[in-house]
Amino acid sequence: MTRTRKLTAAIGAALALTVGSSLTPQWTPATAAESDEAPGAPGAAPSTARPPADKTGFGTSYGTSGKTWFTLQGGRLGEVYYPTLDTPNVRELGFVITDGKDFAVRADEASRQVTRLSDPQSPTYRTVATDKDGRWRLTTTYVTDPDRSAVQADVEFESLTGRPYQVYALYDPALSNYGADDSGRTEDGALVASDDRTASALVASTGFTATSSGYLGAGDGWTDLLQDRRMDWTYGSASKGNVVQTGRTTLTGLDDRRRTTLALGFGPDATRALKTANTSAGTGFKRVSAAYAAGWHRYLSGLRRPPEALRTERERQAYRVSAMVLAATEDKTHRGAFVASPSMPWSGKEEPDTSGYNAVWARDLYQVGTALIAVGDRAGAERALDYLFEKQQRQDGSFPQKSATDGTPIWTGIQLDQVAFPILLADQLGRTDAKTWSHVKRAADFIVGYAKDGHTAPWSEQERWENQSGYSPATIASEIAGLVTAAKIAKANGDTDSAQRYLDTADAWQRKVKDWTVTHNGPYSTKPYFLQLTKDGNPNTGTTYDVSNGGPADADQRIIVDPSFLELVRLGVLPADDPDVVHSLKVVDEQLGFDTPNGRFWYRGSFDGYGETADGSPWFISQPGDGRTHGRGWPLLNGERGEYDLVADDPAGAREQLAAMARTTNSGYLMAEQVWDDKAPAGFTPGTGTTSATPLAWTHAQYLRLAVNLADGRLTEQPPLVACRYTDRCD
């Protein structure tokens, strides 16, 4: 059910149980005059599917006073995060348009809409929705309040026929990341919702002329308006359940009834949420949006300007937006906690859901940190490293697979690249102080001494795609580079014994990395090539394993390749002209590459099933051999290929990879985790973002880093000591 509204489906399913063919309820709900409490509690169960992850807009104020973030997709407001970036509180805020007689439509479903930046130097997003039947146009501009926790939506509604229409705001809260235990009511003309942790309040600058709080599929406003195109139910409250709130605005599309501003405020309780919303609305959209934009203008003015390597305005705007995306993904309470994405792609668990990308991975945080250094936000990178060491690192020196923004582990798998990357970031920042060394030592000691289930490092419980255990070229590259740089920091702190142990281990692994991961008898080439990983460190044997996400069962490890061996070159462990690297690139291009109008892209690995089905429906967890889901191209791999091209003295190749990445941006200049391949289902364009996580911080970070590296003619994040030690690149 991709690119369709799952909430609408849930409402429709519930409505089908209560509404006959004439759109007349099989039960007669009480009107507000008869009962102030909405009937039908607790309403339809919340959908286990989250709002779509392919956002067209994402924004927050620059600063820490206003602790809200908004997302946009499909022409409407999606998840709003408060008070931390891992806690969504909203499913959506949209609009219903009706003439009160012949039609009632969801604005996002009945229109052609486009979301664009209204300011090239701030994440101020404007959605223009034009009715497919030519009756009206709805323009909504979104910002957050820099001084308080509120989102503002400036709404302009125009009648294109000269007839008056009615515009309703339809708000579906899901407070504290759970939509089944909210309560709603009207208070002082505002729509207030609350649970035992959080509250929201929705107000209109021109007021609502009618309000109602009902239950999904029973007493909610959409169900009401579908029956006779009028708002007949004005319930004053809805106790605990799946609450949907409706407010009739003053908008008609004519004369002075064309504009209003909605303010959605949050707080730990209803009183403070209502005060926040009213204060924000009273400040006015003009002042709030000006302060919002000014904060971002100041931030961008302190960064490196878009390099000359960016030749088109689209590429330059992608650079500016990428910088803002990275800054916006930092939590305002737990500084340095940059989440992977403000989205939860293909989420299908019962709420509250912790399976989303709105969490912190040490790997992604390293990518963000190195990109921030490249563009000139060293302070942001310093905060990222402080977070890694002080919030995320565990006592044994390891890092969790992912954590909440406060550092609490969510998934606990061990990925040794995530243990090594913080060391590399510390080295790039030149951090050799005693406190930093204490953290680096714990991480390096963990890598050297790691053992599990009879295996020892550099074997890892999970490789960077989090699907398999084994000997991964990418993971081993980070381990080697991490240990060499750890030795440097150890020497700076007088610990020569540790330094020698780290170097001896790194040297031994560098000598053996090919023995563990390069096959000489695989089916794809008569020449040696890197495998994605080996289970046993024996790449010439036919050891089999089940490929994750519905891939083939019992697959020979020699037929499973990916481009991640390029990490060996990026981190200076092998030279770019290493014959096995060059041969492996040819294999990857043949097995994983595909061409689109936007350029050439690559699958992340053989038989990858992490993506939508053949018809574009969402990914789902499947068993080996299922084969119904299909991973598509990953633009971040273009960034990695571009960095390889630079080391290989092919700046033109690097330039093309940068341009291809920019061409994948959507109308809001956001970059996706994946792009459609040359077998895209009907209605989708190859080389454009799928319904995967958008924006993905890693993709934006890779774009920024490649742009700067291309301009500088070198890899700014490559540890010089590693490259000098193993490749004789001692610049």
Order of alpha helices (4+ residues) and beta strands (2+ residues): alpha-beta-beta-beta-beta-beta-beta-beta-beta-beta-beta-beta-beta-beta-beta-alpha-beta-beta-beta-alpha-alpha-alpha-alpha-alpha-beta-beta-alpha-alpha-beta-beta-alpha-alpha-beta-beta-beta-beta-alpha-alpha-beta-beta-alpha-alpha-alpha-alpha
